[in-house]
């Protein structure tokens, strides 16, 4: 194939941001079926694009703060420069800078790659992040409202996780409810004992069984603080319930694990957007996040955001009521 047009999408920030960029990638493929379309992302969020057939290639670099312990800063920078040089030699026609307007480092990437044209999202465009990013298409045939987010589980990882499920969980029956307990912002962290109380009620009401997700690692890890201790505390509090812990040490494992759930209970964050990309309905806790810009996109959802913008003020009763409202909106055959 010798495409007449080369288009590169640059999205170098967080997991949820890249998920919200997948509708733009799909739209580009629909508009330019013969073009070469690539994406430039970082090693942290790259698994979001695994299996995405709308892309011809994904270029990945490692941020210095994310490099492996055995990798020097000089080596990481050397690989990054080699990638930049290759992209410059390819001759990019259209570079879509899918990033907030204030990201000076992303603008430097644009200058280094020397594309013929740079398309940026409208900084004054309101609404959801999907809609904001889609505004970058104004110079490529016109902006659209946005499609759906799409994320694809790796088949081998998915099968491995299925095989790891305990036999007693498999025979329990009932809908599979994913529980993700981690949140980056303190005001989005719901107490573990309330998650346990909700799980007990849902098991009583509909025979639910649970997949437990969390950010892996110790809370003291300076690079990636984790919630291993909280996960263990929840497993103890939920003793006697059909709960399968999902130890997702890599992002691709989290994507595969979330795909096994029928629905998800979580806080705003990367897992929430991944679940939306997998088509999962959900109840989500929003603390001091912008609900208009970051709510789950394209799936049924219920949000709990108290006036205080601190999820510690959300009661178990309010959460269970939101879950009931979500179920009422789903097809009767969803289980």
N, C-alpha and C positions, 0 to 999 in steps of 0.2 A: 504494500500500500504506500502511495506517495501523496499524502494529503496536501491539499492546496492551502490549508489553514492550520496553524498550530495555536491551541488555546491552553493556557495554564491558569489553574485556580490556586491561589495562595491562601492557606488558612493555617496559621502556625500557633494557635493558642490552645484552648481547653477542649475537652472531649465533647461537651454539649454544644459548643460553638461549631465544631466540625459536623456534628450530626445535623445541625440546623442549616448547614450548607449543602447537604445532599439534594434537596429539591432543585437548587440552582444547577448542580451537576447534571441531573436528569434532564432539565430543560435545555441545557447546552447540547446534550446528545440528540434530543429531539429536533432542535433547530439546525444542527450541523452534523448530520449523520455520517458524513465522509471525513470530517475533520479529525486531527489528532488532538485528543483532550487529555491533559495530565493534571495532577495535583501535587502541590508542594506542601508537606505537612511536617510535624515533628514526630520523633520516635514515640512520644507519649500518647499521641492521639491517632497515630497511623492505623491501628487495627480497626478503627471505625470504617475505613474504606476497603477493608479486605472483602473480596468477592464482589465488589461493585463493578458490574459489567459495563457501566457507562464510561469508565475511564480506561485509557490505553496504558497509562503508567502512573505510578505513585512514587514521587521523590521524597525521601525521608532524611532528615538531619537530626542530630541529637543536641538539645540544649545543654550547655555546660553543667547546669545544676542537675541534669538527669543522666549524665554519663556514668557508665559503670565504674566501679572502684578501681579496676585495673586499666582504665583508659585515661590517658593524660589529656589535659586541655589542648595541648598542641596537636595531638593526633585527631581529636574531635574537630578542631578548626581546620585541619588539613583536609579531612574528608568533606567538610562543608564547602571549602573553596573548590575542590574537585567537582562537586555537584554543580556549583554555580557556573564553573567554566563550561561544563558539558551543556547546561541549559543555554548559555550564551551562544555556543556554537550551533545549537539547534535552530536558532532564529525564531523566537516566539513572536507570533503576530499579535495575539491579544492576551494580556495578563489581567486577570480579575483579582483585585486585591480585596479579599473577603475578610476584612479586619476593621476594628474600630478606627475612627478617623485619627485618634491621638497616637497610634502606634508608629512612632518614628522609625523603629527598627524594620517594620514591614515596608516602609517607604524606601529605606536603603536597599532592601532586597530588590525592589523594582528597578532602581538605578543600576544595580550590579548586573541584572539579567538583560538589560537593554532591549525590552520588547518594543515592537512598533507602536503599540497602543496600550494604555493602562486604563482599566475601568474600575471605578471605585463606587462603593455603596453611597447613597445620598446621606450625608451626616445628619440632615434634618428630617429624615424619614422616620416616622414613629411606628407604632404597632409592634408586632412580634419580630424577633430576630430573623426568622425565616423571611418575612416580608421586607425587612431592612436589607438583608443581603441580596434578595432578588432585585432590588432597585439598581444594583450594579449592571443589570442587563439592559439598561436604558439605551446604551450605545450599540447594542448587539441585537437589534430587532424589537426592542421595547421591553419594559419590565412587566412582570406578571404578579398575581397575588401570591403564588407559591403552591407547590404540590405537596406531596407527603414526604416525610423523612424515611429513609431506607437504610437499614443496617442488616448485615448478613452474618449469621453464625457460621463458624468453620465446622464442616461436617464431622471431621475427625475428633475435634474437641467436644463437639456435641455428643457424639457416641460414647466417648470416654466418660463424660459426666453422667450420662444415662447409666452406664455400667457401674458407676460408683455409688448409685443410690441404694440405701439399705433395703433389704427385702421387706421388712416390716412397714417401711414407708410406701413401697410400691403396692402392697396389698391393702393399704388403708382406704383407698378410694377417695372420692370427694374432689372438689376443685383444688387446684394447686395455686396457692397464694405466695408470691414472692414478698419477702420482707427485707428491705435494705435499710440498715440502721445508721449508716455513716452520713455525715454532712460536713462540709468544709467550714461553714460559718457556725459559730457557737449558738446563734439564735435560731438555728434550724435543726438543732439536735434534740430529739424527743427522748424523754427518760425511758430507760430500758424496761422498767416495771410496767409502764403503760403499754409498750409493745406487747409484753407478755400477757397483759390483761385483755388486749384486743384479740390476740391469738386464741386465748381460751374461749372467748365469746364466739368467735367465728367458727371454731371447731364444734362448739355446742349447737350453733344455729344451722350450719350447713355441712358439717363433717369435713371442714377444710383441713388440708394438710399443707405444710409450709416448706419453702426453700429459704434458708437464711443467708443473706449476703451482707458483706461488710468490707470496708477498706482493710486489706490485710496488713499485718505488721504491728509493732508495738507503738504505743502512743508517744514514746520518747524518741522515735526515729526522726532525725532532723530533716531527712530528704523526703520521706513519705510517711508522715505519722499515720498509724493505723489503729484499728479498733478490735484487736484480738481479745483483749480483756473484756470489753463490752459484749462481744459475741459469746464468750464463754459464760458470762453472767446471765445473758438471755437464755442460753440453752439450759442452764440450771433452773431459771425461773419458769421455763416452759416444760419442765420435766413431765413426762407422761403424754405429751402431745406428739403427733407425727411430724417431726421437724428434721429436715436434712440440711446440715451445714454445707454451704458451697464455698470452699476455700479457693477463691479465684485470684491466684497470684499474678496473673497477667490479664490485661484488658480483654484479650480474645476469649479467655475463660469466662469473664463476666458476661460478655455478649452471649456466649453459648448457654450459660446458666440461666440468664434472664429469658431466653427463648423457650425454656421449659415451663415457665409459669403461665397460668391463665390470666392473672392480673397481678398488679404490684402495689405495695404500700411502701412509701418512701418519702424522703425530703427532696426539695429542689436540688438538682445537681446532675452530674454526668450520667449516673445510672438512670435517672428519670428520663433523660433525653434518649438514651440508648433504648429503653423500653418503648418509648414512643416510636422510635425507628423500627422496632420489631412488631409494632401494631398492638401493644398491650394496653388495655384500659387500666386506670390506676386512681388511687387516692394519694394525694401528695400534700406534704406540709410545707408551707411557705412562711418563712420568718421575714427577715429584712431583705428580700429579693424583690425585683420588679416583676410583678405578676403579669402585667400586660406583655412585657417583652419576653419572658422566659417560661410561660406556662407550657405544659405538654402540647405538642403540635400534632393535629391530625388524628387524635384518638379520643375516645370518651374518657373524661377525667372529672374528678371532684377535688377542689382545693380547699384547704383549711389555712387561712391566714388571719390570725387574731388582730384586733386593733393595735395591740402592743407591738406587733411584728416580732414576737418571740413565741416560738412554738411550744415553749414550756407552759403556755396558758391554754393550750388545746387539751380538752378533757377526753378521756376514753369514750364517754358517751357521745361526744361530738364526732369523734372519729368513726365510731360504729354507725352513727346516723348517716355520715357521708358515704360510707361503704354501701349502706342500704340504698341510698339514692343512686349510686353508680350501678348497682345490680339491676335496679328498676329500668335503667336505660339500655341494658344489654339484651341481645336476642335471647330468647328462652333456651336455645340450644347451645349457648356459649360454653357450658360445662361439658 
